[in-house]
């Protein structure tokens, strides 16, 4: 989407923000009681998410993010001022990138601006965060914070899931975990839920597997989103295991489609995908190799996609940088028509909202 893109032609009405999880919207509802906007060669169609197995075929591979959501919001004090610290990403040197926000009195937070270099935030249990400088030298949203002790015990004892103003109330951490989430051996996790996988249930996974759809894991631990400024994502920790790389390459060689469950999965797979070599299958677009570390990749239409054929994703604000990735996969015309249809048909946005399936080929 060129600089204006969807932002210039679409406005998402406030009432289309999903305020509570699907299973809390009425008696007998489950996580998979959300709608599925299907965008493909035939245009746009409307399905229920639980119909997903009928839209995929034997030999397709769903690649999922197994990162667990952390209770990454912790109350603290900056001198006498109450603040809420959003823990974003733990660096290799033990520091954390954090966002210091102001409580708004409604259980959510607002942006806090200003220079915080060498400021000290005190958290429950006596943990102190020394803010050493901004992550982006030109910005003041995320700060490198050096904790006086390990921060993870404070998160798990005193933290809660990050919540934004469009939601109705606090939810337990379990509401922010997907069926695919598993504990990380090193304690890493995501500051915010990889939400495209949220509607999956064990029953739906069993139906997919019974149809011959395979499921492969990657991990990408998401940082704190830029809810107000819609900045591109910062570097994030990821891993594509050898078994997933092998399965993705074998499936594509055999005519199967690789469907990423979430933009985080696209970022991980595309980071691990190199250009096609002379020995690679014709039309493979590049081979995925096992990889782990940090990725700063931003997928754009100019860069294109090499490793994925489809995407399951939530609906994003028209200003969000993720839409560049969606355009790289779907093309601008299909993406614009899909979003216009979603608004007209009353689809719900954000982490508890409806899902889009992009299968452009």
C-alpha positions as CSV (number, residue, x, y, z in Angstrom):
1,X,0.0,0.0,0.0
2,X,1.6,3.2,-1.1
3,X,1.9,5.8,1.6
4,X,-1.8,6.7,1.5
5,X,-3.3,3.3,0.7
6,X,-6.3,2.1,2.7
7,X,-5.9,5.0,5.1
8,X,-7.0,7.4,2.4
9,X,-10.2,5.4,1.4
10,X,-11.4,3.5,4.4
11,X,-12.3,4.3,8.0
12,X,-13.1,1.6,10.5
13,X,-16.1,2.6,12.6
14,X,-15.5,2.4,16.3
15,X,-18.3,-0.1,16.8
16,X,-16.4,-2.6,14.7
17,X,-13.8,-3.1,17.4
18,X,-14.1,-6.5,19.1
19,X,-14.5,-5.6,22.8
20,X,-14.6,-9.1,24.3
21,X,-13.5,-12.6,23.2
22,X,-16.0,-14.5,20.9
23,X,-16.8,-17.0,23.7
24,X,-18.1,-14.2,25.9
25,X,-20.6,-12.7,23.4
26,X,-23.4,-15.1,24.1
27,X,-24.3,-18.5,25.7
28,X,-22.8,-21.6,24.1
29,X,-20.3,-19.7,21.9
30,X,-16.7,-20.8,21.5
31,X,-13.4,-19.4,20.3
32,X,-14.1,-20.4,16.7
33,X,-17.4,-18.6,16.6
34,X,-15.9,-15.8,14.5
35,X,-16.3,-15.0,10.8
36,X,-13.9,-15.7,8.0
37,X,-13.4,-13.3,5.2
38,X,-11.9,-15.2,2.3
39,X,-9.9,-13.3,-0.3
40,X,-8.8,-15.2,-3.4
41,X,-8.9,-15.6,-7.1
42,X,-12.7,-15.6,-7.1
43,X,-12.9,-12.3,-5.2
44,X,-14.2,-12.0,-1.7
45,X,-16.5,-14.5,0.1
46,X,-17.9,-14.9,3.6
47,X,-17.6,-18.0,5.7
48,X,-17.5,-19.1,9.3
49,X,-14.0,-19.7,10.8
50,X,-15.0,-23.3,11.6
51,X,-15.4,-23.9,7.9
52,X,-11.6,-23.5,7.4
53,X,-11.0,-27.3,6.9
54,X,-13.2,-27.2,3.9
55,X,-11.1,-24.4,2.3
56,X,-7.8,-26.3,2.6
57,X,-6.8,-29.6,1.1
58,X,-4.6,-32.6,1.9
59,X,-0.9,-31.6,1.5
60,X,-1.4,-28.0,2.6
61,X,0.7,-26.9,5.6
62,X,-0.5,-24.5,8.3
63,X,2.5,-22.9,10.0
64,X,1.7,-21.6,13.5
65,X,3.5,-19.4,16.1
66,X,4.0,-21.3,19.4
67,X,5.0,-18.2,21.4
68,X,3.2,-17.8,24.6
69,X,1.8,-14.4,25.6
70,X,3.4,-12.8,28.7
71,X,1.6,-10.8,31.4
72,X,3.7,-7.9,30.1
73,X,1.8,-4.9,31.7
74,X,3.1,-4.0,35.2
75,X,2.1,-1.0,37.4
76,X,5.0,1.1,38.6
77,X,6.0,4.6,39.7
78,X,8.2,7.1,38.0
79,X,9.1,9.2,41.0
80,X,5.7,10.1,42.4
81,X,3.9,9.6,39.1
82,X,2.0,6.3,38.6
83,X,2.8,4.6,35.3
84,X,2.2,1.3,33.5
85,X,5.3,-0.4,32.0
86,X,4.7,-2.5,28.9
87,X,7.6,-5.0,28.7
88,X,8.4,-5.5,25.0
89,X,11.5,-7.6,24.3
90,X,14.3,-9.0,26.3
91,X,17.7,-8.4,24.7
92,X,20.7,-10.7,24.8
93,X,22.4,-8.5,27.3
94,X,19.6,-8.8,29.9
95,X,18.1,-5.4,29.1
96,X,14.4,-5.0,28.1
97,X,12.9,-2.7,25.6
98,X,9.9,-1.2,27.4
99,X,7.1,1.4,26.9
100,X,6.2,3.6,29.8
101,X,2.6,4.6,29.6
102,X,0.2,6.7,31.7
103,X,-2.9,5.0,33.3
104,X,-6.1,6.5,32.0
105,X,-8.4,5.6,34.9
106,X,-10.4,3.1,32.9
107,X,-8.0,0.1,33.2
108,X,-6.2,0.9,30.0
109,X,-3.4,3.3,29.2
110,X,-2.4,6.2,27.0
111,X,0.8,7.3,25.3
112,X,3.4,9.1,27.5
113,X,5.9,11.3,25.7
114,X,9.1,13.1,26.8
115,X,12.7,12.3,27.5
116,X,13.2,9.5,30.1
117,X,16.9,9.0,29.7
118,X,18.4,7.8,33.0
119,X,14.9,7.9,34.7
120,X,14.2,5.2,37.2
121,X,10.9,3.3,37.3
122,X,10.1,1.3,40.5
123,X,8.0,-1.8,40.2
124,X,6.4,-4.1,42.8
125,X,8.8,-6.2,44.8
126,X,11.4,-3.4,44.7
127,X,12.5,-4.1,41.1
128,X,14.1,-0.9,39.6
129,X,14.3,-0.2,35.9
130,X,17.0,2.3,34.8
131,X,16.0,3.7,31.4
132,X,19.3,4.1,29.5
133,X,18.0,5.6,26.3
134,X,15.5,5.3,23.5
135,X,15.5,2.1,21.3
136,X,15.1,4.4,18.3
137,X,17.4,7.5,18.6
138,X,14.8,9.5,16.9
139,X,11.8,8.3,19.0
140,X,10.6,8.4,22.6
141,X,8.2,5.4,22.7
142,X,10.4,2.4,23.5
143,X,13.3,2.6,26.0
144,X,16.1,0.3,26.8
145,X,15.7,-0.5,30.5
146,X,18.2,-2.3,32.7
147,X,16.5,-4.1,35.5
148,X,18.1,-4.4,39.0
149,X,17.2,-8.1,39.0
150,X,15.5,-10.6,36.7
151,X,12.2,-9.1,35.5
152,X,10.4,-12.3,34.6
153,X,9.3,-13.2,38.2
154,X,7.8,-9.7,38.6
155,X,5.9,-10.1,35.4
156,X,4.5,-13.5,36.4
157,X,3.6,-12.3,39.9
158,X,2.4,-8.8,39.3
159,X,1.8,-8.4,35.6
160,X,-1.3,-8.7,33.4
161,X,-1.9,-8.9,29.7
162,X,-1.5,-5.7,27.8
163,X,-4.9,-4.2,27.1
164,X,-6.0,-1.3,24.8
165,X,-8.9,1.1,25.1
166,X,-11.2,-0.6,22.6
167,X,-11.6,-3.6,24.9
168,X,-14.4,-3.7,27.5
169,X,-12.6,-5.1,30.5
170,X,-9.6,-7.0,31.8
171,X,-9.3,-10.6,30.7
172,X,-7.3,-13.5,32.3
173,X,-4.0,-14.4,30.7
174,X,-5.6,-17.6,29.3
175,X,-7.8,-15.5,27.1
176,X,-4.6,-14.3,25.3
177,X,-3.1,-17.7,24.7
178,X,-3.7,-19.8,21.6
179,X,-4.1,-23.5,21.5
180,X,-0.6,-23.7,19.9
181,X,1.2,-21.8,22.6
182,X,3.9,-23.7,24.5
183,X,6.4,-22.6,27.2
184,X,9.8,-21.5,26.0
185,X,12.7,-23.2,27.6
186,X,14.5,-19.8,28.0
187,X,11.4,-18.1,29.3
188,X,10.8,-16.0,26.2
189,X,7.4,-15.0,25.1
190,X,5.3,-12.4,23.3
191,X,4.3,-9.0,24.7
192,X,1.1,-9.2,22.8
193,X,-0.8,-12.2,21.6
194,X,-0.1,-13.7,18.2
195,X,-3.9,-13.3,17.7
196,X,-4.5,-14.9,14.3
197,X,-4.3,-18.3,16.0
198,X,-6.8,-17.4,18.7
199,X,-9.9,-18.9,17.1
200,X,-8.4,-22.4,16.7
201,X,-9.8,-25.0,19.0
202,X,-8.6,-28.6,19.7
203,X,-11.6,-29.9,17.8
204,X,-10.9,-27.7,14.7
205,X,-7.2,-28.8,14.7
206,X,-8.3,-32.4,14.8
207,X,-10.6,-31.8,11.8
208,X,-7.8,-30.2,9.9
209,X,-5.4,-33.0,10.5
210,X,-8.0,-35.6,9.6
211,X,-8.3,-33.9,6.2
212,X,-4.6,-34.2,5.6
213,X,-3.6,-30.7,6.5
214,X,-0.3,-30.6,8.3
215,X,0.7,-28.2,11.1
216,X,4.2,-27.0,11.6
217,X,5.6,-24.7,14.4
218,X,7.8,-21.7,14.4
219,X,8.3,-19.1,17.1
220,X,8.4,-15.4,16.9
221,X,8.2,-13.4,20.1
222,X,6.3,-10.2,19.4
223,X,7.1,-6.9,20.9
224,X,4.8,-4.1,21.9
225,X,2.7,-2.8,19.1
226,X,2.7,0.9,18.1
227,X,-1.0,1.4,18.9
228,X,-1.0,5.1,18.3
229,X,1.9,5.8,15.8
230,X,1.7,2.5,13.8
231,X,5.4,2.2,13.5
232,X,7.0,-0.8,11.7
233,X,8.0,-3.7,14.0
234,X,11.3,-3.6,15.8
235,X,13.7,-6.6,15.7
236,X,12.1,-9.6,17.2
237,X,13.5,-13.0,18.3
238,X,12.4,-16.0,16.1
239,X,13.2,-19.6,15.4
240,X,12.3,-21.8,12.4
241,X,13.2,-25.4,13.4
242,X,14.8,-27.9,10.9
243,X,11.6,-30.1,10.9
244,X,9.5,-27.1,9.9
245,X,11.9,-26.0,7.2
246,X,12.0,-29.6,5.8
247,X,8.2,-29.9,5.8
248,X,7.6,-26.5,4.1
249,X,10.0,-27.3,1.3
250,X,8.7,-30.8,0.9
251,X,5.1,-29.6,0.8
252,X,5.7,-26.9,-1.8
253,X,7.7,-29.4,-4.0
254,X,4.7,-31.7,-3.9
255,X,2.1,-29.0,-4.8
256,X,0.9,-28.2,-1.3
257,X,0.3,-24.6,-0.1
258,X,2.0,-23.0,2.8
259,X,-0.5,-21.0,4.8
260,X,0.9,-18.8,7.6
261,X,-1.2,-18.3,10.7
262,X,-0.5,-14.7,11.4
263,X,1.9,-12.0,10.2
264,X,4.5,-13.1,12.8
265,X,4.8,-16.5,10.9
266,X,5.3,-14.7,7.6
267,X,8.0,-12.6,9.1
268,X,9.8,-15.7,10.5
269,X,9.5,-17.8,7.4
270,X,10.5,-15.0,5.0
271,X,13.5,-14.3,7.2
272,X,14.5,-18.0,6.8
273,X,13.8,-18.1,3.0
274,X,16.6,-17.5,0.5
275,X,16.3,-16.9,-3.2
276,X,15.7,-20.1,-5.3
277,X,18.9,-21.8,-6.3
278,X,19.6,-24.0,-9.4
279,X,18.8,-27.2,-7.5
280,X,15.6,-25.9,-6.0
281,X,12.2,-27.0,-7.4
282,X,10.9,-24.9,-10.3
283,X,8.5,-22.2,-9.0
284,X,9.6,-22.8,-5.4
285,X,10.4,-19.1,-5.0
286,X,13.1,-19.9,-2.5
287,X,13.9,-22.6,0.0
288,X,13.3,-22.2,3.7
289,X,16.2,-23.2,5.9
290,X,16.4,-23.7,9.7
291,X,17.2,-20.4,11.3
292,X,17.1,-18.7,14.7
293,X,18.1,-15.3,16.1
294,X,16.7,-11.8,15.4
295,X,14.8,-10.5,12.5
296,X,14.3,-6.9,11.4
297,X,12.6,-7.9,8.2
298,X,9.7,-5.8,7.0
299,X,7.8,-7.5,4.2
300,X,6.7,-5.0,1.5
301,X,5.2,-5.3,-2.0
302,X,8.6,-4.3,-3.4
303,X,10.3,-7.1,-1.6
304,X,7.5,-9.7,-2.1
305,X,7.0,-13.0,-0.5
306,X,9.0,-16.2,-1.2
307,X,7.9,-18.8,1.4
308,X,4.1,-18.5,1.8
309,X,1.2,-19.0,-0.4
310,X,-1.6,-17.9,1.9
311,X,-2.2,-16.1,5.2
312,X,-4.7,-16.2,8.1
313,X,-4.7,-12.9,9.8
314,X,-6.8,-10.6,11.8
315,X,-8.1,-7.3,10.4
316,X,-5.7,-4.4,10.8
317,X,-6.2,-0.7,11.1
318,X,-5.8,1.1,7.7
319,X,-2.7,2.8,9.1
320,X,-0.9,-0.4,10.2
321,X,2.4,-1.3,8.7
322,X,1.3,-4.9,8.5
323,X,-0.8,-4.0,5.5
324,X,2.3,-3.7,3.4
325,X,2.8,-7.5,4.1
326,X,-0.8,-8.2,3.2
327,X,-0.5,-6.3,-0.1
328,X,2.7,-8.2,-0.9
329,X,0.7,-11.4,-0.8
330,X,-2.8,-10.3,-2.0
331,X,-2.1,-7.3,-4.2
332,X,-3.5,-3.8,-3.6
333,X,-6.8,-4.3,-5.5
334,X,-7.9,-7.5,-3.7
335,X,-6.8,-6.1,-0.4
336,X,-8.8,-2.8,-0.8
337,X,-11.9,-4.6,-2.0
338,X,-11.6,-7.1,0.9
339,X,-11.4,-4.4,3.5
340,X,-14.3,-2.4,2.0
341,X,-16.4,-5.6,2.1
342,X,-15.4,-6.3,5.7
343,X,-16.5,-2.9,6.8
344,X,-19.8,-3.1,4.8
345,X,-20.5,-6.5,6.3
346,X,-19.7,-5.5,9.9
347,X,-16.6,-7.7,10.5
348,X,-14.9,-7.1,13.9
349,X,-11.4,-5.8,14.2
350,X,-8.5,-6.4,16.6
351,X,-7.3,-9.4,18.7
352,X,-10.7,-10.7,19.6
353,X,-12.2,-10.0,16.2
354,X,-12.8,-11.9,12.9
355,X,-10.2,-13.4,10.6
356,X,-9.2,-13.0,7.0
357,X,-7.9,-15.9,4.8
358,X,-5.8,-14.7,1.9
359,X,-5.3,-17.4,-0.8
360,X,-4.5,-15.3,-3.9
361,X,-3.4,-18.1,-6.2
